[in-house]
Amino acid sequence: MASPLLKLLIVVVVGAACSSAGAAASYRQPLCYSWRFNVEVNNVRDWTVVPEACESYVASYMSGDAYQEDSREALQQALSFAYLVFNSSSSASSPAFSYNAWVLDIDETSLSNAPYYAEHRFGVEAYNDTLFNAWISEAAAPALPATLNLFNTLKNLGFSVFFLTGRSEDKRNATIANLLNAGYSGWEGLILRQSEDAGVTAVLYKSGKRKALEDLGYFIVGNVGDQWSDLSGYSVGSRVFKLPNPMYYVA
Ligand SMILES: [Mg+2]
């Protein structure tokens, strides 16, 4: 078996060989990797579309194993934390434990819109409200497998799981249908934007809804999202877990 270092060397050597064969294509890839890395760690902000030069890179990342593997690794950490809390709780076997809550975002967290974005150049095309809403109404987005696995484990351990989404209240029925179609069931609550939330930033909207859960007596153990606006502000929870999303940015 080749060691990880040897594998890296092979990749570098093969990459160098390819670069002499097609300078433009191979030059792009490292730049797009750096762009994506800086998107994920929140250095690159307020971008509206994926750089055109990175379309094939993002398409390959989203369609290949890397996206699923990165998601699995992120949520493996979430699972470990959930077990840590469960195992150290004196109320783990009592109904009181259900006041320990997890908050999951929906788009690109619980459900994957990759099939939609595959039809729209993986984020190179500007966001189109009409087209995306039509997609939502189909209720056809598959689950992100790592999140469905986390959801089922959290439920089995006795945590209360809340979905908190930037989708508006008029999408409730389509969202419920989609979650069920994708294999989710038994959530404690589904929180959508109400009319009074219109115009409120994602950070403040989501912070306010999480604070409302705390005011009901819930303790937010974990918070999972694909945008930093899911995971920042206040009442963020004991730990936050960031899933990858190189396709779009929500402030
Ligand atoms: Mg999202």
py3Dmol code that shows the C-alpha trace and the ligand (Angstrom):
import py3Dmol

protein = """\
ATOM      1  CA  MET A   1       0.000   0.000   0.000  1.00  0.00           C
ATOM      2  CA  ALA A   2       1.304   3.458  -0.887  1.00  0.00           C
ATOM      3  CA  SER A   3       1.776   5.743   2.105  1.00  0.00           C
ATOM      4  CA  PRO A   4      -0.242   8.995   2.218  1.00  0.00           C
ATOM      5  CA  LEU A   5       2.986  10.910   1.460  1.00  0.00           C
ATOM      6  CA  LEU A   6       3.707   8.721  -1.560  1.00  0.00           C
ATOM      7  CA  LYS A   7       0.134   9.191  -2.772  1.00  0.00           C
ATOM      8  CA  LEU A   8       0.538  12.966  -2.414  1.00  0.00           C
ATOM      9  CA  LEU A   9       3.767  12.850  -4.396  1.00  0.00           C
ATOM     10  CA  ILE A  10       2.040  10.839  -7.123  1.00  0.00           C
ATOM     11  CA  VAL A  11      -0.744  13.410  -7.282  1.00  0.00           C
ATOM     12  CA  VAL A  12       1.772  16.273  -7.470  1.00  0.00           C
ATOM     13  CA  VAL A  13       3.861  14.563 -10.158  1.00  0.00           C
ATOM     14  CA  VAL A  14       0.817  13.611 -12.222  1.00  0.00           C
ATOM     15  CA  GLY A  15      -0.554  17.126 -11.734  1.00  0.00           C
ATOM     16  CA  ALA A  16       2.719  18.622 -12.963  1.00  0.00           C
ATOM     17  CA  ALA A  17       2.704  16.320 -16.001  1.00  0.00           C
ATOM     18  CA  CYS A  18      -0.863  17.362 -16.799  1.00  0.00           C
ATOM     19  CA  SER A  19       0.021  21.024 -16.480  1.00  0.00           C
ATOM     20  CA  SER A  20       2.478  20.784 -19.343  1.00  0.00           C
ATOM     21  CA  ALA A  21      -0.245  19.125 -21.422  1.00  0.00           C
ATOM     22  CA  GLY A  22      -2.925  21.723 -20.761  1.00  0.00           C
ATOM     23  CA  ALA A  23      -1.705  24.796 -18.931  1.00  0.00           C
ATOM     24  CA  ALA A  24      -4.999  26.672 -18.716  1.00  0.00           C
ATOM     25  CA  ALA A  25      -7.081  23.816 -17.281  1.00  0.00           C
ATOM     26  CA  SER A  26      -4.516  22.676 -14.729  1.00  0.00           C
ATOM     27  CA  TYR A  27      -3.672  26.218 -13.626  1.00  0.00           C
ATOM     28  CA  ARG A  28      -7.280  26.771 -12.674  1.00  0.00           C
ATOM     29  CA  GLN A  29      -7.681  23.837 -10.322  1.00  0.00           C
ATOM     30  CA  PRO A  30      -5.397  25.011  -7.475  1.00  0.00           C
ATOM     31  CA  LEU A  31      -6.918  28.484  -7.634  1.00  0.00           C
ATOM     32  CA  CYS A  32     -10.405  27.044  -7.362  1.00  0.00           C
ATOM     33  CA  TYR A  33      -9.359  24.809  -4.495  1.00  0.00           C
ATOM     34  CA  SER A  34      -8.009  27.888  -2.668  1.00  0.00           C
ATOM     35  CA  TRP A  35     -11.167  29.817  -3.451  1.00  0.00           C
ATOM     36  CA  ARG A  36     -13.319  27.020  -2.040  1.00  0.00           C
ATOM     37  CA  PHE A  37     -11.161  26.643   1.060  1.00  0.00           C
ATOM     38  CA  ASN A  38     -11.455  30.361   1.765  1.00  0.00           C
ATOM     39  CA  VAL A  39     -15.202  30.245   1.164  1.00  0.00           C
ATOM     40  CA  GLU A  40     -15.564  27.454   3.717  1.00  0.00           C
ATOM     41  CA  VAL A  41     -13.551  29.198   6.424  1.00  0.00           C
ATOM     42  CA  ASN A  42     -15.516  32.420   5.839  1.00  0.00           C
ATOM     43  CA  ASN A  43     -12.665  34.523   4.473  1.00  0.00           C
ATOM     44  CA  VAL A  44     -14.456  34.975   1.150  1.00  0.00           C
ATOM     45  CA  ARG A  45     -17.830  36.577   1.862  1.00  0.00           C
ATOM     46  CA  ASP A  46     -20.741  38.215   0.072  1.00  0.00           C
ATOM     47  CA  TRP A  47     -20.091  36.479  -3.236  1.00  0.00           C
ATOM     48  CA  THR A  48     -23.060  36.161  -5.550  1.00  0.00           C
ATOM     49  CA  VAL A  49     -21.994  33.510  -8.062  1.00  0.00           C
ATOM     50  CA  VAL A  50     -19.309  30.865  -8.388  1.00  0.00           C
ATOM     51  CA  PRO A  51     -16.390  32.204 -10.471  1.00  0.00           C
ATOM     52  CA  GLU A  52     -16.937  31.001 -14.024  1.00  0.00           C
ATOM     53  CA  ALA A  53     -13.442  29.518 -14.159  1.00  0.00           C
ATOM     54  CA  CYS A  54     -14.348  27.257 -11.226  1.00  0.00           C
ATOM     55  CA  GLU A  55     -17.496  25.739 -12.736  1.00  0.00           C
ATOM     56  CA  SER A  56     -15.892  22.410 -13.611  1.00  0.00           C
ATOM     57  CA  TYR A  57     -14.043  22.290 -10.283  1.00  0.00           C
ATOM     58  CA  VAL A  58     -17.225  22.857  -8.266  1.00  0.00           C
ATOM     59  CA  ALA A  59     -19.168  20.440 -10.485  1.00  0.00           C
ATOM     60  CA  SER A  60     -16.567  17.768  -9.918  1.00  0.00           C
ATOM     61  CA  TYR A  61     -16.394  18.457  -6.164  1.00  0.00           C
ATOM     62  CA  MET A  62     -20.175  18.302  -5.779  1.00  0.00           C
ATOM     63  CA  SER A  63     -20.714  15.290  -8.039  1.00  0.00           C
ATOM     64  CA  GLY A  64     -17.769  13.191  -6.918  1.00  0.00           C
ATOM     65  CA  ASP A  65     -16.929  11.648  -3.565  1.00  0.00           C
ATOM     66  CA  ALA A  66     -15.293  14.706  -2.019  1.00  0.00           C
ATOM     67  CA  TYR A  67     -18.506  16.525  -1.082  1.00  0.00           C
ATOM     68  CA  GLN A  68     -19.979  13.426   0.534  1.00  0.00           C
ATOM     69  CA  GLU A  69     -16.734  12.604   2.320  1.00  0.00           C
ATOM     70  CA  ASP A  70     -16.292  16.140   3.665  1.00  0.00           C
ATOM     71  CA  SER A  71     -19.897  16.082   4.880  1.00  0.00           C
ATOM     72  CA  ARG A  72     -19.450  12.693   6.506  1.00  0.00           C
ATOM     73  CA  GLU A  73     -16.320  13.811   8.316  1.00  0.00           C
ATOM     74  CA  ALA A  74     -17.984  17.014   9.570  1.00  0.00           C
ATOM     75  CA  LEU A  75     -20.941  15.083  10.919  1.00  0.00           C
ATOM     76  CA  GLN A  76     -18.804  12.312  12.349  1.00  0.00           C
ATOM     77  CA  GLN A  77     -17.579  15.063  14.677  1.00  0.00           C
ATOM     78  CA  ALA A  78     -21.199  15.992  15.406  1.00  0.00           C
ATOM     79  CA  LEU A  79     -22.037  12.359  16.183  1.00  0.00           C
ATOM     80  CA  SER A  80     -19.060  12.073  18.545  1.00  0.00           C
ATOM     81  CA  PHE A  81     -20.182  15.209  20.344  1.00  0.00           C
ATOM     82  CA  ALA A  82     -23.760  13.932  20.602  1.00  0.00           C
ATOM     83  CA  TYR A  83     -22.558  10.679  22.163  1.00  0.00           C
ATOM     84  CA  LEU A  84     -20.293  12.609  24.532  1.00  0.00           C
ATOM     85  CA  VAL A  85     -23.243  14.678  25.763  1.00  0.00           C
ATOM     86  CA  PHE A  86     -25.520  11.637  25.940  1.00  0.00           C
ATOM     87  CA  ASN A  87     -23.006   9.537  27.862  1.00  0.00           C
ATOM     88  CA  SER A  88     -22.240  12.306  30.330  1.00  0.00           C
ATOM     89  CA  SER A  89     -25.876  13.214  31.007  1.00  0.00           C
ATOM     90  CA  SER A  90     -27.425  12.100  34.249  1.00  0.00           C
ATOM     91  CA  SER A  91     -30.883  12.393  32.636  1.00  0.00           C
ATOM     92  CA  ALA A  92     -30.039  10.396  29.484  1.00  0.00           C
ATOM     93  CA  SER A  93     -32.774   7.837  30.122  1.00  0.00           C
ATOM     94  CA  SER A  94     -35.443  10.262  31.335  1.00  0.00           C
ATOM     95  CA  PRO A  95     -37.920  12.434  29.396  1.00  0.00           C
ATOM     96  CA  ALA A  96     -36.052  15.512  30.677  1.00  0.00           C
ATOM     97  CA  PHE A  97     -33.221  14.637  28.283  1.00  0.00           C
ATOM     98  CA  SER A  98     -35.432  15.669  25.373  1.00  0.00           C
ATOM     99  CA  TYR A  99     -34.849  19.292  26.363  1.00  0.00           C
ATOM    100  CA  ASN A 100     -31.411  18.804  24.844  1.00  0.00           C
ATOM    101  CA  ALA A 101     -31.898  20.027  21.309  1.00  0.00           C
ATOM    102  CA  TRP A 102     -30.127  20.015  17.988  1.00  0.00           C
ATOM    103  CA  VAL A 103     -30.850  22.550  15.288  1.00  0.00           C
ATOM    104  CA  LEU A 104     -30.446  21.534  11.657  1.00  0.00           C
ATOM    105  CA  ASP A 105     -30.637  23.816   8.668  1.00  0.00           C
ATOM    106  CA  ILE A 106     -32.468  22.412   5.629  1.00  0.00           C
ATOM    107  CA  ASP A 107     -31.001  23.434   2.254  1.00  0.00           C
ATOM    108  CA  GLU A 108     -27.557  21.930   1.643  1.00  0.00           C
ATOM    109  CA  THR A 109     -27.717  20.516   5.163  1.00  0.00           C
ATOM    110  CA  SER A 110     -30.670  18.156   5.569  1.00  0.00           C
ATOM    111  CA  LEU A 111     -31.676  18.229   1.910  1.00  0.00           C
ATOM    112  CA  SER A 112     -29.359  18.476  -1.057  1.00  0.00           C
ATOM    113  CA  ASN A 113     -30.300  20.733  -3.949  1.00  0.00           C
ATOM    114  CA  ALA A 114     -27.330  19.484  -5.959  1.00  0.00           C
ATOM    115  CA  PRO A 115     -29.690  18.043  -8.635  1.00  0.00           C
ATOM    116  CA  TYR A 116     -31.119  21.543  -9.147  1.00  0.00           C
ATOM    117  CA  TYR A 117     -27.735  23.233  -9.178  1.00  0.00           C
ATOM    118  CA  ALA A 118     -26.417  20.631 -11.621  1.00  0.00           C
ATOM    119  CA  GLU A 119     -28.955  22.085 -14.061  1.00  0.00           C
ATOM    120  CA  HIS A 120     -27.760  25.628 -13.279  1.00  0.00           C
ATOM    121  CA  ARG A 121     -23.995  25.359 -13.645  1.00  0.00           C
ATOM    122  CA  PHE A 122     -23.410  24.632  -9.943  1.00  0.00           C
ATOM    123  CA  GLY A 123     -23.823  28.245  -8.900  1.00  0.00           C
ATOM    124  CA  VAL A 124     -22.229  30.009 -11.865  1.00  0.00           C
ATOM    125  CA  GLU A 125     -25.717  31.115 -12.911  1.00  0.00           C
ATOM    126  CA  ALA A 126     -27.209  33.867 -10.760  1.00  0.00           C
ATOM    127  CA  TYR A 127     -29.818  32.712  -8.228  1.00  0.00           C
ATOM    128  CA  ASN A 128     -33.303  32.696  -9.721  1.00  0.00           C
ATOM    129  CA  ASP A 129     -36.092  32.841  -7.164  1.00  0.00           C
ATOM    130  CA  THR A 130     -38.802  31.628  -9.552  1.00  0.00           C
ATOM    131  CA  LEU A 131     -36.879  28.602 -10.759  1.00  0.00           C
ATOM    132  CA  PHE A 132     -35.668  27.639  -7.296  1.00  0.00           C
ATOM    133  CA  ASN A 133     -39.167  27.928  -5.815  1.00  0.00           C
ATOM    134  CA  ALA A 134     -40.469  25.677  -8.590  1.00  0.00           C
ATOM    135  CA  TRP A 135     -37.811  23.148  -7.596  1.00  0.00           C
ATOM    136  CA  ILE A 136     -38.828  23.394  -3.921  1.00  0.00           C
ATOM    137  CA  SER A 137     -42.435  22.730  -4.855  1.00  0.00           C
ATOM    138  CA  GLU A 138     -41.396  19.439  -6.470  1.00  0.00           C
ATOM    139  CA  ALA A 139     -40.316  18.199  -3.007  1.00  0.00           C
ATOM    140  CA  ALA A 140     -37.737  16.075  -4.791  1.00  0.00           C
ATOM    141  CA  ALA A 141     -34.463  17.033  -3.113  1.00  0.00           C
ATOM    142  CA  PRO A 142     -32.651  13.996  -1.742  1.00  0.00           C
ATOM    143  CA  ALA A 143     -31.300  13.862   1.799  1.00  0.00           C
ATOM    144  CA  LEU A 144     -27.671  14.599   2.412  1.00  0.00           C
ATOM    145  CA  PRO A 145     -26.881  11.051   3.624  1.00  0.00           C
ATOM    146  CA  ALA A 146     -24.562  12.130   6.450  1.00  0.00           C
ATOM    147  CA  THR A 147     -27.244  14.429   7.869  1.00  0.00           C
ATOM    148  CA  LEU A 148     -30.000  11.824   7.658  1.00  0.00           C
ATOM    149  CA  ASN A 149     -27.729   9.462   9.565  1.00  0.00           C
ATOM    150  CA  LEU A 150     -27.037  12.134  12.202  1.00  0.00           C
ATOM    151  CA  PHE A 151     -30.747  12.960  12.449  1.00  0.00           C
ATOM    152  CA  ASN A 152     -31.725   9.333  13.060  1.00  0.00           C
ATOM    153  CA  THR A 153     -28.999   8.853  15.651  1.00  0.00           C
ATOM    154  CA  LEU A 154     -29.956  12.042  17.498  1.00  0.00           C
ATOM    155  CA  LYS A 155     -33.585  10.963  17.532  1.00  0.00           C
ATOM    156  CA  ASN A 156     -32.704   7.494  18.813  1.00  0.00           C
ATOM    157  CA  LEU A 157     -30.581   8.975  21.603  1.00  0.00           C
ATOM    158  CA  GLY A 158     -33.555  11.082  22.714  1.00  0.00           C
ATOM    159  CA  PHE A 159     -32.508  14.546  21.553  1.00  0.00           C
ATOM    160  CA  SER A 160     -35.150  16.894  20.161  1.00  0.00           C
ATOM    161  CA  VAL A 161     -34.321  17.868  16.615  1.00  0.00           C
ATOM    162  CA  PHE A 162     -35.534  21.135  15.135  1.00  0.00           C
ATOM    163  CA  PHE A 163     -35.275  22.162  11.510  1.00  0.00           C
ATOM    164  CA  LEU A 164     -34.593  25.876  11.187  1.00  0.00           C
ATOM    165  CA  THR A 165     -34.710  27.170   7.633  1.00  0.00           C
ATOM    166  CA  GLY A 166     -34.643  30.422   5.724  1.00  0.00           C
ATOM    167  CA  ARG A 167     -37.529  29.066   3.634  1.00  0.00           C
ATOM    168  CA  SER A 168     -40.707  31.019   4.204  1.00  0.00           C
ATOM    169  CA  GLU A 169     -43.915  29.745   5.820  1.00  0.00           C
ATOM    170  CA  ASP A 170     -45.652  29.297   2.442  1.00  0.00           C
ATOM    171  CA  LYS A 171     -43.125  26.534   1.707  1.00  0.00           C
ATOM    172  CA  ARG A 172     -44.134  24.527   4.793  1.00  0.00           C
ATOM    173  CA  ASN A 173     -46.174  21.837   3.024  1.00  0.00           C
ATOM    174  CA  ALA A 174     -43.638  21.332   0.248  1.00  0.00           C
ATOM    175  CA  THR A 175     -40.836  21.231   2.804  1.00  0.00           C
ATOM    176  CA  ILE A 176     -42.589  18.663   4.981  1.00  0.00           C
ATOM    177  CA  ALA A 177     -43.344  16.548   1.913  1.00  0.00           C
ATOM    178  CA  ASN A 178     -39.721  16.754   0.825  1.00  0.00           C
ATOM    179  CA  LEU A 179     -38.334  15.890   4.256  1.00  0.00           C
ATOM    180  CA  LEU A 180     -40.620  12.851   4.432  1.00  0.00           C
ATOM    181  CA  ASN A 181     -39.767  11.824   0.852  1.00  0.00           C
ATOM    182  CA  ALA A 182     -36.095  12.055   1.752  1.00  0.00           C
ATOM    183  CA  GLY A 183     -36.515   9.778   4.769  1.00  0.00           C
ATOM    184  CA  TYR A 184     -36.801  12.183   7.696  1.00  0.00           C
ATOM    185  CA  SER A 185     -39.515  11.681  10.288  1.00  0.00           C
ATOM    186  CA  GLY A 186     -40.056  12.442  13.932  1.00  0.00           C
ATOM    187  CA  TRP A 187     -38.642  15.945  14.140  1.00  0.00           C
ATOM    188  CA  GLU A 188     -39.716  18.111  17.050  1.00  0.00           C
ATOM    189  CA  GLY A 189     -40.283  21.309  15.096  1.00  0.00           C
ATOM    190  CA  LEU A 190     -39.951  22.929  11.693  1.00  0.00           C
ATOM    191  CA  ILE A 191     -39.262  26.645  11.927  1.00  0.00           C
ATOM    192  CA  LEU A 192     -39.743  28.782   8.813  1.00  0.00           C
ATOM    193  CA  ARG A 193     -39.603  32.517   8.171  1.00  0.00           C
ATOM    194  CA  GLN A 194     -42.830  34.267   9.130  1.00  0.00           C
ATOM    195  CA  SER A 195     -44.105  37.514   7.630  1.00  0.00           C
ATOM    196  CA  GLU A 196     -42.595  39.453  10.545  1.00  0.00           C
ATOM    197  CA  ASP A 197     -39.197  37.960   9.689  1.00  0.00           C
ATOM    198  CA  ALA A 198     -39.200  39.445   6.187  1.00  0.00           C
ATOM    199  CA  GLY A 199     -36.137  41.570   5.600  1.00  0.00           C
ATOM    200  CA  VAL A 200     -34.376  40.305   8.731  1.00  0.00           C
ATOM    201  CA  THR A 201     -30.858  39.018   8.008  1.00  0.00           C
ATOM    202  CA  ALA A 202     -30.326  35.271   8.182  1.00  0.00           C
ATOM    203  CA  VAL A 203     -28.037  35.671  11.187  1.00  0.00           C
ATOM    204  CA  LEU A 204     -30.576  37.665  13.205  1.00  0.00           C
ATOM    205  CA  TYR A 205     -33.581  35.621  12.060  1.00  0.00           C
ATOM    206  CA  LYS A 206     -31.946  32.329  13.018  1.00  0.00           C
ATOM    207  CA  SER A 207     -30.488  33.703  16.256  1.00  0.00           C
ATOM    208  CA  GLY A 208     -33.919  34.942  17.311  1.00  0.00           C
ATOM    209  CA  LYS A 209     -35.561  31.581  16.608  1.00  0.00           C
ATOM    210  CA  ARG A 210     -32.862  29.693  18.521  1.00  0.00           C
ATOM    211  CA  LYS A 211     -33.247  32.098  21.433  1.00  0.00           C
ATOM    212  CA  ALA A 212     -36.997  31.393  21.370  1.00  0.00           C
ATOM    213  CA  LEU A 213     -36.219  27.664  21.736  1.00  0.00           C
ATOM    214  CA  GLU A 214     -34.002  28.442  24.717  1.00  0.00           C
ATOM    215  CA  ASP A 215     -36.797  30.533  26.202  1.00  0.00           C
ATOM    216  CA  LEU A 216     -39.012  27.428  25.961  1.00  0.00           C
ATOM    217  CA  GLY A 217     -36.474  25.568  28.092  1.00  0.00           C
ATOM    218  CA  TYR A 218     -34.406  23.851  25.414  1.00  0.00           C
ATOM    219  CA  PHE A 219     -30.660  23.648  25.680  1.00  0.00           C
ATOM    220  CA  ILE A 220     -29.086  23.797  22.227  1.00  0.00           C
ATOM    221  CA  VAL A 221     -26.382  21.145  22.126  1.00  0.00           C
ATOM    222  CA  GLY A 222     -25.484  21.227  18.457  1.00  0.00           C
ATOM    223  CA  ASN A 223     -26.201  23.393  15.460  1.00  0.00           C
ATOM    224  CA  VAL A 224     -25.574  22.194  11.890  1.00  0.00           C
ATOM    225  CA  GLY A 225     -25.594  24.307   8.731  1.00  0.00           C
ATOM    226  CA  ASP A 226     -23.845  24.952   5.440  1.00  0.00           C
ATOM    227  CA  GLN A 227     -23.637  28.738   5.882  1.00  0.00           C
ATOM    228  CA  TRP A 228     -21.857  30.710   8.575  1.00  0.00           C
ATOM    229  CA  SER A 229     -25.091  32.690   8.896  1.00  0.00           C
ATOM    230  CA  ASP A 230     -26.637  29.460  10.255  1.00  0.00           C
ATOM    231  CA  LEU A 231     -23.966  29.188  12.890  1.00  0.00           C
ATOM    232  CA  SER A 232     -23.207  32.715  14.085  1.00  0.00           C
ATOM    233  CA  GLY A 233     -25.022  35.475  15.969  1.00  0.00           C
ATOM    234  CA  TYR A 234     -26.316  34.459  19.399  1.00  0.00           C
ATOM    235  CA  SER A 235     -27.776  31.313  21.012  1.00  0.00           C
ATOM    236  CA  VAL A 236     -25.646  29.336  18.573  1.00  0.00           C
ATOM    237  CA  GLY A 237     -25.479  26.196  20.708  1.00  0.00           C
ATOM    238  CA  SER A 238     -22.635  24.441  22.511  1.00  0.00           C
ATOM    239  CA  ARG A 239     -21.021  23.447  19.244  1.00  0.00           C
ATOM    240  CA  VAL A 240     -21.576  24.301  15.611  1.00  0.00           C
ATOM    241  CA  PHE A 241     -20.829  22.059  12.645  1.00  0.00           C
ATOM    242  CA  LYS A 242     -20.217  23.537   9.197  1.00  0.00           C
ATOM    243  CA  LEU A 243     -21.056  21.536   6.117  1.00  0.00           C
ATOM    244  CA  PRO A 244     -19.474  22.399   2.786  1.00  0.00           C
ATOM    245  CA  ASN A 245     -21.252  24.531   0.211  1.00  0.00           C
ATOM    246  CA  PRO A 246     -19.263  26.020  -2.663  1.00  0.00           C
ATOM    247  CA  MET A 247     -22.425  26.738  -4.741  1.00  0.00           C
ATOM    248  CA  TYR A 248     -23.924  29.811  -3.073  1.00  0.00           C
ATOM    249  CA  TYR A 249     -23.555  32.229  -0.180  1.00  0.00           C
ATOM    250  CA  VAL A 250     -26.223  33.421   2.228  1.00  0.00           C
ATOM    251  CA  ALA A 251     -25.246  36.507   4.251  1.00  0.00           C
TER     252      ALA A 251
END
"""
ligand_1 = """\
1
MG
Mg -28.535 25.936 4.068
"""
view = py3Dmol.view(width=600, height=400)
view.addModel(protein, "pdb")
view.setStyle({"model": 0}, {"cartoon": {"style": "trace"}})
view.addModel(ligand_1, "xyz")
view.setStyle({"model": 1}, {"stick": {}})
view.zoomTo()
view.show()
